[in-house]
Amino acid sequence: MVQMAAAMSRLGTESAFEVLARANALAAQGKDIINLGIGQPDFKTPEHIVEAAIKALRDGHHGYTPANGIPELREAVVRDIEKYRKVQVDPADVIIVPGGKVTMFFAVLALGEPGAEIIYPNPGFPIYESVIKFTGATPVPMPLHEDKGFAFSAEEVLSLITPNTRLIILNSPANPTGGAVPREEMDKLVEGLLKQPQVTIMSDEIYCRMLYDGREHVSLLEYEDLRDRVILLDGWSKTYAMTGWRMGYGVWPKSMVEPVTRLAINCNSCVNASAQFAGIAALDGPQDAVDEMVKAFDERRKVILRELNQIPGFRCAEPGGAFYAFPNIEGTGLSAMELQNKLLNDAGVAIIAGTSFGAYGEGYVRFSYANSTENILKATQRIRETLAD
């Protein structure tokens, strides 16, 4: 038997992929499955982006690229940040990576170690807690509350900071809750963080283009006095329906650029060459497809919110961003995992238990509305019938 390193026992997983595998296995057996579990846009990558990758291959871009990304793509990222966040960054501070997860993995790996504490949102993206534990650092959950629309409380976050706090992870708009942090709360948090110079902040803004009802995206890059301690995480997967392209980027404090580039060299060498040219086309090209996707998500958001709130035992707060609904299901009398399994097996509807996103997710489940309105209506009707039985 192979003797594994102790750290491997601390490494978790992402349950959405496990549920996807189970749903696919049931579908292969002939069962009709509606998947509202996986966080993946149901749109194709826009054609001009695909064509840019094909052209890059035909033009001979088949080799290694710089570990931090080709200069043209890093400059395109800078232009995009200036356009949508109204701030200027140095292309030298941008590191292109194969997917958004890599930025978070590098950030936690670079700052996490035994004795260090890392604050992360809970319920939150499960890989945060998983990688924190992997490094030997202590994960400190930042509770997100339904009565605040799942936006964090600045006062509560600041109260969690100790002399051992090395990193705080923020995510707005958020997975799995759809929560979006208002500017006044972010202002309060930044004011407190300015008094905590030992703390670095990773701001996961992968859903920044997916906000509804006129909500404003507030980026930590806007706060100039904090810039030398902010890591921005963003990428192409959600905004441009490019999940399988594995394209992400980080904007790093200057003091971290060289060591994180070394991490990239040791880990993945570089990012796929042709995909980087597709990334340029996505950022610099027409944004009509993005606008159409967000409009469709907004329409589905309204439908799923209405339908979930009509299911006995369900109560769903309005999601402000991303493409997730996170209803409270305590009224059903079932645990989150019991409901997840019951709906998959009995109703043919794949969703994710809230506990997959942390202990504070008990009593909730996550629905992804990155699926058609027709399927959302069909799924919620099945859920009503299954729970009635």
VEXMITI-463821 format. One line per field, with one value per residue (C-alpha): residue in three letters; chain; x, y, z. Coordinates in nm, 2 decimals. Layout:
N
res [ala; ...] $
chain [A; ...] $
east [X; ...] $
north [Y; ...] $
up [Z; ...] $
// end
This chain:
389
res [met; val; gln; met; ala; ala; ala; met; ser; arg; leu; gly; thr; glu; ser; ala; phe; glu; val; leu; ala; arg; ala; asn; ala; leu; ala; ala; gln; gly; lys; asp; ile; ile; asn; leu; gly; ile; gly; gln; pro; asp; phe; lys; thr; pro; glu; his; ile; val; glu; ala; ala; ile; lys; ala; leu; arg; asp; gly; his; his; gly; tyr; thr; pro; ala; asn; gly; ile; pro; glu; leu; arg; glu; ala; val; val; arg; asp; ile; glu; lys; tyr; arg; lys; val; gln; val; asp; pro; ala; asp; val; ile; ile; val; pro; gly; gly; lys; val; thr; met; phe; phe; ala; val; leu; ala; leu; gly; glu; pro; gly; ala; glu; ile; ile; tyr; pro; asn; pro; gly; phe; pro; ile; tyr; glu; ser; val; ile; lys; phe; thr; gly; ala; thr; pro; val; pro; met; pro; leu; his; glu; asp; lys; gly; phe; ala; phe; ser; ala; glu; glu; val; leu; ser; leu; ile; thr; pro; asn; thr; arg; leu; ile; ile; leu; asn; ser; pro; ala; asn; pro; thr; gly; gly; ala; val; pro; arg; glu; glu; met; asp; lys; leu; val; glu; gly; leu; leu; lys; gln; pro; gln; val; thr; ile; met; ser; asp; glu; ile; tyr; cys; arg; met; leu; tyr; asp; gly; arg; glu; his; val; ser; leu; leu; glu; tyr; glu; asp; leu; arg; asp; arg; val; ile; leu; leu; asp; gly; trp; ser; lys; thr; tyr; ala; met; thr; gly; trp; arg; met; gly; tyr; gly; val; trp; pro; lys; ser; met; val; glu; pro; val; thr; arg; leu; ala; ile; asn; cys; asn; ser; cys; val; asn; ala; ser; ala; gln; phe; ala; gly; ile; ala; ala; leu; asp; gly; pro; gln; asp; ala; val; asp; glu; met; val; lys; ala; phe; asp; glu; arg; arg; lys; val; ile; leu; arg; glu; leu; asn; gln; ile; pro; gly; phe; arg; cys; ala; glu; pro; gly; gly; ala; phe; tyr; ala; phe; pro; asn; ile; glu; gly; thr; gly; leu; ser; ala; met; glu; leu; gln; asn; lys; leu; leu; asn; asp; ala; gly; val; ala; ile; ile; ala; gly; thr; ser; phe; gly; ala; tyr; gly; glu; gly; tyr; val; arg; phe; ser; tyr; ala; asn; ser; thr; glu; asn; ile; leu; lys; ala; thr; gln; arg; ile; arg; glu; thr; leu; ala; asp] $
chain [A; A; A; A; A; A; A; A; A; A; A; A; A; A; A; A; A; A; A; A; A; A; A; A; A; A; A; A; A; A; A; A; A; A; A; A; A; A; A; A; A; A; A; A; A; A; A; A; A; A; A; A; A; A; A; A; A; A; A; A; A; A; A; A; A; A; A; A; A; A; A; A; A; A; A; A; A; A; A; A; A; A; A; A; A; A; A; A; A; A; A; A; A; A; A; A; A; A; A; A; A; A; A; A; A; A; A; A; A; A; A; A; A; A; A; A; A; A; A; A; A; A; A; A; A; A; A; A; A; A; A; A; A; A; A; A; A; A; A; A; A; A; A; A; A; A; A; A; A; A; A; A; A; A; A; A; A; A; A; A; A; A; A; A; A; A; A; A; A; A; A; A; A; A; A; A; A; A; A; A; A; A; A; A; A; A; A; A; A; A; A; A; A; A; A; A; A; A; A; A; A; A; A; A; A; A; A; A; A; A; A; A; A; A; A; A; A; A; A; A; A; A; A; A; A; A; A; A; A; A; A; A; A; A; A; A; A; A; A; A; A; A; A; A; A; A; A; A; A; A; A; A; A; A; A; A; A; A; A; A; A; A; A; A; A; A; A; A; A; A; A; A; A; A; A; A; A; A; A; A; A; A; A; A; A; A; A; A; A; A; A; A; A; A; A; A; A; A; A; A; A; A; A; A; A; A; A; A; A; A; A; A; A; A; A; A; A; A; A; A; A; A; A; A; A; A; A; A; A; A; A; A; A; A; A; A; A; A; A; A; A; A; A; A; A; A; A; A; A; A; A; A; A; A; A; A; A; A; A; A; A; A; A; A; A; A; A; A; A; A; A; A; A; A; A; A; A; A; A; A; A; A; A; A; A; A; A; A; A] $
east [0.00; 0.13; 0.21; 0.07; 0.19; -0.01; -0.12; -0.32; -0.56; -0.64; -0.72; -1.09; -1.29; -1.56; -1.89; -2.04; -1.82; -1.92; -2.29; -2.23; -2.07; -2.37; -2.61; -2.43; -2.43; -2.81; -2.86; -2.65; -2.89; -3.18; -3.31; -3.42; -3.19; -3.21; -2.88; -2.91; -2.60; -2.29; -2.18; -2.13; -2.29; -2.51; -2.40; -2.12; -1.81; -1.87; -1.76; -1.50; -1.32; -1.31; -1.18; -0.90; -0.77; -0.79; -0.61; -0.34; -0.28; -0.27; -0.02; 0.21; 0.16; 0.23; 0.52; 0.59; 0.49; 0.62; 0.53; 0.32; 0.14; 0.21; 0.25; -0.04; -0.28; -0.15; -0.20; -0.55; -0.63; -0.50; -0.73; -1.03; -0.96; -0.94; -1.27; -1.48; -1.31; -1.19; -0.84; -0.50; -0.26; 0.08; 0.09; 0.40; 0.17; -0.06; 0.00; -0.21; -0.29; -0.48; -0.81; -0.92; -0.86; -0.48; -0.47; -0.64; -0.42; -0.11; -0.23; -0.30; 0.01; 0.23; 0.08; -0.05; 0.16; 0.13; 0.06; -0.09; -0.47; -0.67; -1.02; -1.26; -1.63; -1.86; -2.07; -1.82; -1.64; -1.52; -1.17; -1.09; -1.11; -0.96; -0.64; -0.61; -0.61; -0.37; -0.10; -0.14; -0.28; -0.58; -0.91; -1.12; -1.47; -1.63; -2.01; -2.24; -2.60; -2.92; -3.07; -2.79; -2.84; -2.53; -2.31; -2.04; -2.05; -1.74; -1.75; -1.78; -1.48; -1.26; -1.34; -1.19; -0.85; -0.57; -0.19; -0.17; -0.41; -0.21; -0.48; -0.85; -1.05; -1.34; -1.58; -1.84; -2.06; -2.05; -2.06; -2.28; -2.51; -2.53; -2.46; -2.32; -2.14; -2.26; -2.00; -2.07; -1.98; -1.67; -1.57; -1.60; -1.39; -1.12; -1.11; -1.05; -0.79; -0.58; -0.51; -0.40; -0.09; 0.00; -0.31; -0.32; -0.66; -0.75; -1.06; -1.23; -1.42; -1.48; -1.85; -1.80; -1.99; -2.29; -2.49; -2.86; -3.11; -2.85; -2.61; -2.26; -1.95; -1.70; -1.35; -1.08; -0.84; -1.03; -0.88; -0.54; -0.41; -0.47; -0.33; 0.00; -0.18; -0.46; -0.46; -0.73; -0.87; -1.06; -1.08; -1.27; -1.47; -1.80; -1.81; -1.73; -1.86; -1.50; -1.50; -1.32; -1.05; -0.90; -0.81; -0.77; -0.55; -0.44; -0.33; -0.06; 0.11; 0.45; 0.63; 0.45; 0.49; 0.84; 0.77; 0.43; 0.58; 0.82; 0.52; 0.38; 0.71; 0.73; 0.36; 0.23; 0.52; 0.28; -0.08; -0.19; -0.07; -0.37; -0.61; -0.42; -0.50; -0.86; -0.84; -0.73; -1.02; -1.26; -1.15; -1.10; -1.37; -1.75; -1.93; -2.28; -2.27; -2.18; -2.47; -2.71; -2.59; -2.63; -2.98; -3.08; -2.94; -3.14; -3.46; -3.40; -3.30; -3.65; -3.82; -3.62; -3.67; -4.05; -4.07; -3.85; -4.05; -4.36; -4.23; -4.35; -4.06; -3.84; -3.75; -3.51; -3.34; -3.29; -2.95; -2.78; -2.52; -2.36; -2.60; -2.69; -2.99; -2.93; -3.27; -3.33; -3.48; -3.52; -3.89; -3.87; -3.75; -3.46; -3.09; -2.91; -2.75; -3.08; -3.26; -2.98; -2.99; -3.37; -3.41; -3.15; -3.27; -3.65; -3.70; -3.41; -3.30; -2.93; -2.86; -2.58; -2.61; -2.52; -2.29; -2.07; -1.98; -1.90; -2.06; -2.27; -2.44; -2.65; -3.02; -2.95; -2.90; -2.75; -2.94; -2.75; -2.98; -2.73; -2.99; -3.29; -3.61; -3.79; -3.57; -3.60; -3.98; -3.98; -3.73; -3.92; -4.24; -4.08; -3.95; -4.30; -4.44; -4.16; -4.18; -4.56; -4.53] $
north [0.00; 0.35; 0.57; 0.91; 1.24; 1.35; 1.67; 1.47; 1.36; 1.73; 1.80; 1.82; 1.82; 2.01; 1.83; 1.98; 1.75; 1.45; 1.53; 1.58; 1.24; 1.08; 1.27; 1.16; 0.80; 0.81; 0.97; 0.69; 0.44; 0.62; 0.84; 1.19; 1.43; 1.81; 1.94; 2.26; 2.17; 2.25; 2.62; 2.63; 2.86; 2.67; 2.89; 2.83; 3.03; 3.32; 3.24; 3.53; 3.39; 3.04; 3.17; 3.36; 3.04; 2.86; 3.14; 3.13; 2.76; 2.82; 3.10; 2.87; 2.95; 2.60; 2.65; 2.75; 3.10; 3.32; 3.17; 3.48; 3.50; 3.66; 4.04; 4.11; 3.92; 4.09; 4.42; 4.33; 4.24; 4.58; 4.75; 4.54; 4.63; 5.00; 4.98; 4.79; 4.87; 5.22; 5.15; 5.12; 4.83; 4.75; 4.46; 4.33; 4.26; 4.03; 3.66; 3.44; 3.10; 2.79; 2.87; 3.08; 2.81; 2.84; 3.20; 3.10; 2.79; 3.00; 3.27; 3.02; 2.82; 3.13; 3.26; 2.95; 2.75; 2.60; 2.88; 3.11; 3.18; 3.24; 3.38; 3.26; 3.29; 3.01; 2.90; 2.96; 2.80; 2.47; 2.49; 2.78; 2.57; 2.27; 2.44; 2.63; 2.29; 2.14; 2.41; 2.34; 2.69; 2.73; 2.80; 3.06; 3.07; 3.41; 3.34; 3.48; 3.54; 3.50; 3.82; 4.03; 3.88; 3.67; 3.98; 3.97; 4.20; 4.41; 4.43; 4.05; 4.00; 4.25; 4.08; 3.75; 3.90; 3.80; 3.86; 3.52; 3.63; 3.61; 3.62; 3.71; 3.57; 3.77; 3.67; 3.91; 3.83; 3.50; 3.13; 2.96; 3.22; 3.49; 3.75; 4.08; 4.32; 4.68; 4.96; 5.09; 4.75; 4.73; 5.08; 4.98; 4.67; 4.85; 5.12; 4.84; 4.66; 4.97; 4.92; 4.56; 4.58; 4.21; 4.10; 4.03; 4.01; 3.79; 3.93; 3.66; 3.86; 3.59; 3.68; 4.06; 4.11; 3.92; 4.17; 4.25; 4.52; 4.80; 4.66; 4.80; 4.58; 4.70; 4.59; 4.60; 4.73; 5.06; 5.12; 5.27; 5.26; 4.88; 4.80; 4.67; 4.39; 4.30; 3.99; 4.01; 3.68; 3.69; 3.50; 3.40; 3.09; 3.25; 3.58; 3.43; 3.07; 2.94; 2.70; 2.43; 2.66; 2.69; 3.06; 3.28; 3.56; 3.73; 4.08; 4.05; 4.29; 4.37; 4.19; 3.86; 3.87; 3.70; 3.42; 3.34; 3.33; 3.08; 2.88; 2.88; 2.77; 2.48; 2.39; 2.45; 2.61; 2.83; 2.86; 2.71; 2.94; 2.95; 2.99; 3.31; 3.46; 3.36; 3.55; 3.87; 3.83; 3.79; 4.10; 4.33; 4.20; 4.27; 4.22; 4.16; 3.79; 3.87; 4.12; 3.86; 3.59; 3.82; 3.93; 3.56; 3.48; 3.77; 3.64; 3.29; 3.44; 3.59; 3.27; 3.05; 3.29; 3.29; 2.91; 2.82; 3.05; 2.87; 2.53; 2.43; 2.43; 2.66; 3.02; 3.19; 3.53; 3.72; 3.66; 3.98; 3.83; 3.53; 3.25; 3.08; 3.06; 2.95; 2.87; 2.79; 2.44; 2.39; 2.39; 2.06; 1.88; 1.73; 1.80; 1.96; 1.63; 1.43; 1.68; 1.67; 1.29; 1.27; 1.52; 1.35; 1.00; 1.06; 1.37; 1.35; 1.70; 1.76; 2.03; 2.08; 2.05; 2.37; 2.17; 2.11; 2.48; 2.47; 2.39; 2.71; 2.58; 2.33; 2.41; 2.54; 2.40; 2.55; 2.58; 2.69; 2.88; 2.84; 2.63; 2.70; 2.86; 2.55; 2.32; 2.54; 2.52; 2.15; 2.09; 2.30; 2.13; 1.79; 1.91; 2.01; 1.68; 1.48; 1.66; 1.64; 1.26] $
up [0.00; -0.09; 0.21; 0.13; 0.27; 0.58; 0.40; 0.15; 0.42; 0.47; 0.11; 0.04; -0.29; -0.47; -0.42; -0.74; -0.94; -0.74; -0.78; -1.15; -1.18; -1.00; -1.21; -1.53; -1.41; -1.35; -1.69; -1.85; -1.70; -1.88; -1.59; -1.69; -1.49; -1.47; -1.35; -1.14; -0.95; -1.16; -1.18; -1.55; -1.81; -2.05; -2.33; -2.59; -2.60; -2.84; -3.19; -3.23; -2.92; -3.07; -3.40; -3.23; -3.08; -3.41; -3.58; -3.31; -3.38; -3.75; -3.70; -3.52; -3.16; -3.04; -2.79; -2.44; -2.34; -2.05; -1.71; -1.62; -1.96; -2.29; -2.27; -2.51; -2.28; -1.96; -2.13; -2.23; -1.87; -1.77; -2.02; -1.90; -1.53; -1.62; -1.82; -1.56; -1.23; -1.32; -1.17; -1.33; -1.27; -1.40; -1.65; -1.46; -1.16; -1.37; -1.37; -1.62; -1.48; -1.60; -1.42; -1.13; -0.88; -0.95; -0.82; -0.50; -0.46; -0.51; -0.27; 0.01; -0.06; -0.05; 0.27; 0.46; 0.70; 1.05; 1.30; 1.04; 1.03; 0.72; 0.73; 0.46; 0.38; 0.51; 0.33; 0.06; -0.23; -0.08; -0.22; 0.01; 0.32; 0.15; 0.05; 0.38; 0.56; 0.31; 0.39; 0.77; 0.83; 1.06; 0.87; 1.04; 0.90; 0.83; 0.87; 0.60; 0.72; 0.53; 0.69; 0.54; 0.19; 0.25; 0.24; 0.51; 0.82; 0.82; 1.20; 1.23; 0.99; 1.17; 1.50; 1.37; 1.31; 1.54; 1.54; 1.35; 1.07; 0.74; 0.48; 0.44; 0.15; 0.02; -0.26; -0.41; -0.59; -0.41; -0.47; -0.34; -0.21; -0.48; -0.21; -0.32; -0.07; -0.08; -0.09; 0.26; 0.41; 0.20; 0.31; 0.68; 0.62; 0.44; 0.72; 0.97; 0.75; 0.73; 1.10; 1.04; 0.82; 0.86; 0.68; 0.30; 0.13; -0.17; -0.35; -0.56; -0.82; -1.08; -1.10; -1.11; -1.44; -1.31; -1.09; -1.10; -1.02; -1.07; -0.80; -0.81; -0.81; -0.55; -0.62; -0.35; -0.62; -0.58; -0.24; -0.31; 0.05; 0.05; -0.30; -0.18; 0.01; -0.23; -0.46; -0.72; -0.86; -1.19; -1.52; -1.83; -1.72; -1.61; -1.79; -2.14; -2.09; -2.11; -1.82; -2.01; -2.15; -1.81; -1.81; -1.51; -1.38; -1.06; -1.00; -0.73; -0.48; -0.63; -0.35; -0.44; -0.82; -0.84; -0.58; -0.73; -1.08; -0.94; -0.82; -1.17; -1.32; -1.07; -1.11; -1.47; -1.66; -1.86; -1.99; -2.32; -2.59; -2.82; -2.53; -2.43; -2.77; -2.72; -2.39; -2.57; -2.82; -2.53; -2.34; -2.64; -2.86; -2.86; -2.53; -2.67; -2.58; -2.22; -2.20; -2.34; -2.10; -1.80; -1.92; -1.95; -1.61; -1.46; -1.62; -1.48; -1.14; -1.11; -1.22; -0.98; -0.69; -0.74; -0.78; -0.49; -0.26; -0.36; -0.25; 0.11; 0.35; 0.13; 0.19; -0.06; -0.02; -0.34; -0.50; -0.59; -0.83; -0.99; -1.10; -0.78; -0.55; -0.19; -0.03; 0.33; 0.35; 0.73; 0.68; 0.50; 0.81; 0.60; 0.63; 0.34; 0.24; 0.28; 0.05; -0.21; -0.23; -0.22; -0.51; -0.72; -0.67; -0.65; -0.86; -1.10; -1.00; -0.92; -0.66; -0.41; -0.03; 0.16; 0.38; 0.07; 0.12; 0.49; 0.82; 0.81; 0.50; 0.69; 0.64; 0.28; -0.07; -0.38; -0.71; -1.02; -1.26; -1.54; -1.71; -1.92; -1.78; -1.91; -1.71; -1.40; -1.42; -1.48; -1.19; -0.93; -1.03; -0.97; -0.63; -0.53; -0.63; -0.46; -0.13; -0.14; -0.16] $
// end
